[in-house]
Amino acid sequence: MEDRYSLQAQANSWMITSSAPFFQGLPETAVESALLHLATRTHPANQVILLENDWGGSVYFILDGWVKIRTYNLEGKEVTLNILGKGELFGEMAALDEVPRSTDVITLTPTVIGSMPAQDFVKLLHIEPLAGVRLAQLMARRLRQVNRRLRLRESDSQSRVADTLLFLAEGQGKKGQTGIEIPNLPHRELSSLSGLARETVTRVLTRLEKKGLIKRDQDTICIPDLSALERMIV
């Protein structure tokens, strides 16, 4: 029995450390212990993983795919707060402060997610200082992103779309042959992220593509020069 659980822990450790930067560099024994009760599951696109006001019993790690973090404004309109992909985690805030969750999480694509009991996550933070540092860095990065988007609320549509693309590149960009690649999300998601009408987002993307600042195909948007796109923000 012990051998079976040991093999499972090692398999979980390899799978998640190869996907989630949060665990890289942590002692192998500590990671295996933290992941002993990790459960993985594949979800189809457009499936709700968490709902606002759910209690935080687990912390989740994205092993493959994409999810969006959403809430609703006072008028009842859906607002996308973030897009997370492979290697990211979510659900950590409710696990730490033991209050109901404040947002919904929905898959955008077929997604593989590992769920860790909240008590195992908190225990890891207590025994491994580097885990606490990694979590603090993650929260600081997300706070900077939110602050930047708030500052651009009154900017023109081109600035807001460009900033949204840079926001995705910072969080989920992958180096390709001709630039940084990000997922080619449905325009309604980019609309919700930028706070613009979907038709406006479509027009701006077309304009940026004609200027050579982005290249689009069915699955990805490639940004050849991040600095050039950033100069479009005023």
Summary of the structure (lengths in Angstrom):
residues: 234
radius of gyration: 18.9
end to end distance: 61.9
largest distance: 61.9
contacts: 716
relative contact order: 0.13
helix: 46%
strand: 24%
